[in-house]
Amino acid sequence: MRITKVYTKIGDGGETQLVGGLKVSKASPRVKAYGDVDELNSLLGVALAWIEDIEIRKLVLEIQNELFTLGADLASPPEVAVPRIEAAAVTRLEKRIDALLEELPPLKEFILPGGRKDAAFLHLARAVARRAERHAVHLATSEPINRTAIVYLNRLSDLLFVIARTANVRAKSAEVFVTFPKRKK
């Protein structure tokens, strides 16, 4: 597929066209869900600008490619034939989580998002993935969607948390633990 024109003027009135041609409001739950996926993909691109670890770079690039499939899935009513996110993608995320957790110290308390720049952006991407998941859940209350999309986003946010921790640990950047205020007696 070749994109020859960037502007279409379809959106000038506050509507957009879904895959398959249906026009909907840009404020629709479907547009919010796939818009969050687009934002997440862009944020991962920012994280990549800071990631030096080759294995993590490769993993983030794989996720970015899968997010295109997920975005098309969420942007398309069920009757439109597009690639859909499948259970095998969720399984791949789970295997990545399990493999990376083997090199991390177990958490005994909450950590603050942050650390190195790459890890901080990955933590932010995790929060955007959670928002995308919430919007996909909301979409599913009013329209049929591929339910695997919700599971994928849930697992992806877990993986992004683990990747952020891995980036910090591999770079020997200390994790910062949450300190809760002491209760008055």
JOGINOR-V658965 format. One record per backbone hydrogen bond with DSSP energy under -1.0 kcal/mol. CO is the residue of the C=O (numbers start at 0). NH is the residue of the N-H. If there is no record, write none. Layout:
co	nh
CO	NH
CO	NH
//
This chain:
co	nh
10	13
13	25
15	23
17	20
21	17
23	15
24	27
27	31
28	32
29	33
30	34
31	35
32	36
33	37
34	38
35	39
36	40
37	41
38	42
39	43
40	44
41	45
42	46
43	47
46	49
46	50
52	56
53	57
54	58
55	59
56	60
57	61
58	62
59	63
60	64
61	65
62	66
64	68
65	69
66	70
67	71
68	72
69	73
70	74
72	75
74	18
76	79
85	88
86	90
87	91
88	92
89	93
90	94
91	95
92	96
93	97
94	98
95	99
96	100
99	102
100	103
109	177
115	119
116	120
117	121
118	122
119	123
120	124
121	125
122	126
123	127
124	128
125	129
126	130
127	131
128	132
129	133
130	134
131	135
132	136
133	137
134	138
135	139
137	140
138	141
138	142
145	148
146	150
147	151
148	152
149	153
150	154
151	155
152	156
153	157
154	158
155	159
156	160
157	161
158	162
159	163
160	164
161	165
162	166
163	167
164	168
165	169
166	170
167	172
168	171
175	111
//
